[in-house]
Amino acid sequence: MAHRRRALEQATFRRAVVDRIVVLVLAVVAASGLMSILPSQTQVAVSRLGCRAVSLGLGSCGAPGLDLQDTQLGQARCPALATLDAALPEVRVRELTAAQGIPVRISTERSGDVFVQLGSSAQPAPPALLQGQVRPSRDVIDGVQVPAQAEWYLPRGQGLEQLLVAVQDGHHTYVQQHSALGLVSRVLRRRGRDVAPPSLLFSQVDLGGRAWPGVRAASAPPRRRAPGQSTPGPVAVASSVTLQTSTPAVSTYNRVTHEAAVVAPVLGQLGARPVTGAMRWVRDDQGTVMSVLIAVVSPGALSPGEPATAAENPGVAYIAIPVSTAPERALVQSWLSGPGPVVVPLDELLGLRAPSANDQLGSFLTRAVTITVLHESGVGVADLQERVTTELQQLRRQEWPGTRIVSAGTIAPQPSGGQRRVLADPGCTT
């Protein structure tokens, strides 16, 4: 009897264990089915809750998997770079890989503003929208497509985590719908969280075509007179760069500020030396010029008074032209809207000579424009030109590994019309 009783108890125990296992399996299947019916955002929230409960709050639990703490730069290490920061902000760049292997490039300004690029850096060329081309899309990861030649501008970094979570959510939904257990989700056509549209869109524009709108000034552009010349007419400029309208320019439209920027190459001479560079101007939604920034690349010294190291290394002169008052805006718009190519006179800007008394544009540039001159080692002129063009297109710069600043200085405005000279800043050298 005792033996039979033990056998019966063991059989009952085994049946109870099997029943519990069956109930547990059915509960898991029911929970999986319920999760597949829920919206994707709810699935993520439930998954995070369960994960945090199991891990006692120590797991990442569906977060982007990246350190998104504030990593903005500190104060500029010298006055010259602080001056340049006002026109061309320096950023700290982090190239990271989020969950599921998503490449993310995060650039943070000193102000805390963030620029985000998703996916690999290889992209198609900017589309010529005004010529009828359509902006293509590219796959960031399976299930997530974003417009090509676009990036996200996030003031103060707001929305960064939500952007990355939305990308991960889109990939999660794609995997779920293409799995064997995703029948219910496919039938109900559940979609993931929408990825916010990018803020900055890059495209090509033809400056020589009529499709690109210009601003017609009320008066004719300022003319430059030679000494003793009786009739108005242009003066030959010994050192200058000219905007190249035969080469396609790059336009950037900002959906946040509703401003459009154009960056085009410039070519010219500084004395007997050829120089290159790029020019950027920004218009608001009314077509009014808001800012002008020019970068001139030279194989050697750019202005009198620079140290000997400047002549031995390529340099860049960042020319920030103020457009803040109504007279300044009228003069700059008149200059940019002239009938011929835009010519930037370097003689007055770089302190090679003083403007003539009847040269309105030259006098304005002498009295109002700030220039930051940087010379770097470890980089060639061609690479520096490419880098400067990208800086103006993205309106941000960074210090590159393998290069160092060997000379820096500022040419300050001369409201009284005095001689412009480079003020060296040794604290900038690295």
Secondary structure as GFF3:
##gff-version 3
##sequence-region A 1 430
A	DSSP	alpha_helix	2	37	.	.	.	ID=ss1
A	DSSP	alpha_helix	40	54	.	.	.	ID=ss2
A	DSSP	alpha_helix	79	87	.	.	.	ID=ss3
A	DSSP	beta_strand	91	98	.	.	.	ID=ss4
A	DSSP	three_ten_helix	99	101	.	.	.	ID=ss5
A	DSSP	beta_strand	102	109	.	.	.	ID=ss6
A	DSSP	beta_strand	114	118	.	.	.	ID=ss7
A	DSSP	three_ten_helix	129	131	.	.	.	ID=ss8
A	DSSP	beta_strand	137	141	.	.	.	ID=ss9
A	DSSP	beta_strand	144	147	.	.	.	ID=ss10
A	DSSP	beta_strand	150	154	.	.	.	ID=ss11
A	DSSP	three_ten_helix	155	157	.	.	.	ID=ss12
A	DSSP	alpha_helix	160	177	.	.	.	ID=ss13
A	DSSP	alpha_helix	183	188	.	.	.	ID=ss14
A	DSSP	beta_strand	200	205	.	.	.	ID=ss15
A	DSSP	beta_strand	240	243	.	.	.	ID=ss16
A	DSSP	beta_strand	249	254	.	.	.	ID=ss17
A	DSSP	beta_strand	259	270	.	.	.	ID=ss18
A	DSSP	beta_strand	273	283	.	.	.	ID=ss19
A	DSSP	beta_strand	289	298	.	.	.	ID=ss20
A	DSSP	alpha_helix	308	312	.	.	.	ID=ss21
A	DSSP	beta_strand	315	321	.	.	.	ID=ss22
A	DSSP	alpha_helix	326	336	.	.	.	ID=ss23
A	DSSP	beta_strand	343	345	.	.	.	ID=ss24
A	DSSP	alpha_helix	346	349	.	.	.	ID=ss25
A	DSSP	alpha_helix	360	368	.	.	.	ID=ss26
A	DSSP	beta_strand	370	377	.	.	.	ID=ss27
A	DSSP	alpha_helix	381	394	.	.	.	ID=ss28
A	DSSP	beta_strand	404	411	.	.	.	ID=ss29
A	DSSP	beta_strand	422	424	.	.	.	ID=ss30
A	DSSP	three_ten_helix	426	428	.	.	.	ID=ss31
###
